[in-house]
């Protein structure tokens, strides 16, 4: 069946089970390009990301600054950095979103950026990005979830295994994580 004739929920299900062909994904991309942003935009973008269709990277990246719908920007960032592993190509976006942008009023994009930054920093050095993650941990963020996401990102950047990142671990380890992070910042010059 022609993907443009399929309900969006069926496209999502087929993306999850891997039954969409390259041609099907290309038709989904055409829908994304031709339809005005609306209810189905998020799910169509999800389909592109879920299928690993990296040939459509520029389309996904075009949603990074979707101020009218931060959830689309969030999904674009998550797709590019987390699902497709392209954080190194989107460092300026990661830095910007970790620091926070005024149109991300609920912090949805910032949370994904923090998570992606923690994973990136686990294997790469970027003092500016590390400083931004540290700053997110030390300033008053929106709430407990925001604080947990920021601390988890910092813990990942410092090498803590994912399996250890329980809420109780993060609460208990917060002072130690902040001391370790401050020490890391002191030992790495701003030019790194």
C-alpha positions in Angstrom: 0.0 0.0 0.0 1.2 3.5 -0.8 2.6 5.2 2.4 0.8 8.5 1.6 -2.5 6.5 1.8 -1.6 4.9 5.2 -2.7 6.4 8.4 0.2 8.0 10.3 -0.2 5.5 13.2 0.4 2.6 10.7 3.5 4.3 9.4 4.8 4.6 12.9 4.1 0.9 13.6 5.8 -0.1 10.3 8.8 2.1 11.1 9.1 0.3 14.5 8.9 -3.2 13.0 11.2 -2.3 10.2 8.8 -3.0 7.4 9.0 0.4 5.6 11.0 0.3 2.4 13.4 3.0 1.3 10.7 4.2 -1.2 8.2 4.3 1.6 10.4 6.4 3.8 11.0 8.8 0.8 7.3 9.2 0.4 7.0 10.0 4.2 9.7 12.6 3.6 7.7 14.1 0.7 4.6 14.3 3.0 6.8 16.1 5.6 8.0 18.6 3.0 4.6 19.2 1.3 2.2 19.3 4.2 1.8 22.3 6.4 3.0 21.5 10.0 0.2 20.0 11.9 -0.8 17.1 14.1 1.0 14.4 12.1 4.3 16.3 11.7 5.8 14.9 14.9 4.9 11.3 14.0 6.1 11.6 10.4 9.4 13.1 11.6 9.6 10.2 14.1 9.2 7.7 11.3 12.2 9.2 9.4 14.3 9.1 12.6 13.2 5.6 13.6 14.0 4.1 10.2 17.6 5.5 10.4 17.2 7.3 7.1 20.3 9.4 7.5 20.1 10.5 3.9 17.4 12.8 5.1 19.6 14.4 7.7 19.2 18.0 6.3 15.4 17.7 6.5 15.6 16.5 10.2 18.1 19.2 11.0 15.7 21.8 9.5 13.4 21.2 12.6 16.1 22.1 15.1 14.9 25.7 15.3 11.2 25.0 15.3 10.3 27.6 17.8 6.5 27.2 17.2 6.7 23.6 18.3 9.7 22.8 20.6 8.7 19.1 20.6 9.7 19.0 16.9 13.1 20.6 17.7 13.5 18.1 20.6 12.8 15.1 18.3 15.1 16.5 15.6 17.9 16.9 18.2 17.3 13.4 19.7 17.2 11.9 16.2 20.5 13.5 15.1 22.5 13.1 18.3 21.1 10.1 20.1 19.5 7.8 17.5 21.9 8.6 14.6 25.1 9.3 16.7 25.9 12.6 15.0 26.5 14.8 18.1 30.0 15.8 16.8 28.3 17.4 13.8 25.8 19.3 15.9 28.0 20.5 18.8 27.0 24.2 18.4 23.3 23.1 18.6 24.0 20.9 21.6 25.8 23.8 23.4 23.0 26.2 22.6 20.3 23.9 23.8 22.1 22.8 26.9 22.5 26.4 27.9 18.8 26.9 27.1 16.9 28.9 24.5 14.1 31.3 25.5 11.5 29.6 23.3 12.0 26.2 25.0 9.7 27.2 27.8 9.2 23.7 29.2 12.8 22.7 28.8 12.0 19.7 26.5 14.8 20.5 24.1 17.2 21.2 26.9 16.6 17.8 28.5 17.4 15.9 25.3 20.4 18.2 24.8 21.7 17.5 28.3 21.3 13.7 27.8 23.1 13.8 24.4 25.8 16.0 25.8 26.5 13.6 28.6 26.9 10.7 26.2 29.1 12.8 23.9 31.3 13.9 26.7 31.7 10.4 27.9 34.0 9.7 25.0 35.0 13.3 23.9 36.5 16.4 25.4 34.7 19.7 25.0 35.3 22.0 27.9 32.6 24.5 26.8 30.0 21.8 26.6 31.1 20.3 29.9 30.9 23.7 31.5 27.3 24.1 30.2 26.3 20.8 31.6 27.9 21.7 34.9 26.1 25.0 34.9 22.8 23.3 34.3 23.5 21.2 37.5 24.4 24.2 39.7 21.7 26.6 38.7 18.0 26.3 39.7 16.3 24.5 36.8 12.6 24.0 36.4 12.2 21.1 38.7 13.2 17.8 40.0 13.1 16.1 36.6 15.3 18.8 35.1 17.8 18.5 37.9 17.9 14.7 37.5 18.5 15.0 33.8 21.3 17.5 34.3 22.9 15.4 37.0 22.6 12.2 34.9 24.3 14.0 32.0 27.1 15.2 34.3 27.5 11.7 35.8 27.7 10.1 32.2 30.2 12.8 31.2 32.3 11.7 34.2 32.1 8.1 33.3 29.3 6.7 35.5 27.7 3.7 33.8 24.1 4.1 32.7 22.9 1.3 34.9 24.0 3.2 38.0 22.0 6.3 37.3 19.0 5.8 39.6 17.3 8.8 41.2 18.6 7.7 44.6 22.2 7.5 43.3 22.0 10.9 41.8 20.6 12.5 44.9 23.2 10.8 47.1 26.1 11.5 44.7 25.3 15.1 43.7 27.9 16.7 46.0 30.6 14.3 44.8 29.6 14.7 41.2 29.8 18.5 41.5 33.3 18.3 43.1 34.5 15.9 40.4 33.2 18.2 37.7 34.8 21.3 39.2 38.1 19.4 39.4 37.7 18.3 35.8 37.1 22.0 34.7 40.1 23.2 36.7 42.3 20.6 35.0 41.2 21.4 31.5 42.1 24.8 30.0 39.3 26.8 28.3 41.0 26.2 24.9 40.4 22.4 25.0 
